[in-house]
Amino acid sequence: MEKLNIFILEDDSTEVEMLKIILSDEYNISGIATNYEEAVKIFNQKTPDIAILDIFMNGEREGIRFAEYIQNTRPIPILFLTNSKDKISFSQAKKQNPYNYLLKPVDPYSLKFSIELAFEKYANQVGQLSTKEEATLQLDNKLLVKKGNTLIKVVVSDIYYIESDDKYCFIHTKDARFLVQKSLKSFSETLPDNFVSLHRKYVVNTDKILSVMPTDYTLTLKNNSVLPVSQRHRKQLLDIFTIIK
């Protein structure tokens, strides 16, 4: 698990410090650039999850130019910042499909809400994260889990198993556990093929299986978790064991 990585393009040091104060506790600032060229270099070195871009720098609309680069290179959600209210900038910014457009000085609550909304819109599931704690949103190979006011990123391949708890699920990774408001059945339908149901209460990442005990039909995962296998899934377990042996 890890915090979301945020990339910032802003040439005003005061604004940068303000963004750090607002964001640092709940997000990881993976890069800060003050011009287009620097932004391209840092963006290609890092793996940000979202970009916050100032539109105007040095009298030029470098934020819009860099947004075009992002869209053509590796699209991620974008938030635009500006202290300008001119219609030309707004029209040009809209062409890059930003997920929000914030005027300076930025209000902390509005910025954090905009980050959540950006990911929801990016996933075309508006309302999933902004409702309550323990919400979850799936984006490609990662999950965004809401814990309090923080979005935690969980890479799907890092999940060991998922445990049912009625209408909720526990996501188990190597060193953490997350409660999310989602049924095991609906959750498992969105996961890749290496996640299999071997018990009505568990969906297991087969890449994390360490050993299988066919005598009592239990399996041990690489984090030393021991899980039971239901009778109707025993043949499936042995087939998997044969494949990964």
Steps between C-alpha positions, in 0.01 A plus 500: 500500500610854448372854477398642166782673311426860402700697243500881522584750227520844662759780479382701800695382807231631736232298321724192503548525876126542547431187293756309705328603822158398367605171344806354672321331790270297279680475166852448371634788290707306249629796302491878471591687181513872424498488118399278210841344431556414864147360523557262208825373650357439848175353368694239303713411802213469744167320492243756620136408542367854454636834379427847637599756238521878510378633166713815478877503553737768375213655311436182301233233529756229579254307715275444201798403286613248760146363535514421128825314557345295781197410290725384215750315721332340802157643580423562866244726671588871475403797716566852372594788729489865395441850630381601155132523413536573129275299273779408256698311766187329625401389149848370422522322833168323442640341183737292717208343687608614848314354794468837668605861461596676824565869559780616730532525791397138529260401774631181673161330517423579135835365386467171687143456381614575144766228522238243598261620232779488241556130559130426502450676168812333362346163584152612389363409844410835650384475861705193594761672718334820612223328693658333802803336650581143385396580144718349228564581136681278250728658241686264267742302721438686825228569753437830672375442852365788706622503860372807680597792278783311333503299177727196531629332187503119504656327201287199407804271461596579862174355634539158666136421553159657549275397786124534503324675787135507389460812283859603568838353415840499662788547257814331635845604378838399640490748788155659504126435496230727357126485551303601191130528436466239230376141487748222429307392189494844339862559596627172355333569167732797444826317582740326258494125439768418758248586774287195567228409746604197707250556779175694535681746726827539311635598161871425473778637284654175370831677441528535879454129581803357675385144563199271495411230749277247320457297819285765667443722196653818628738733327774721636570834342834677475406723795445181707121532498329160506163475328251214472377363169138392472419150382351610169818692416751227583548374147550857384765547766690190390483612138648834598766327706598286205536808281710700744701206638 
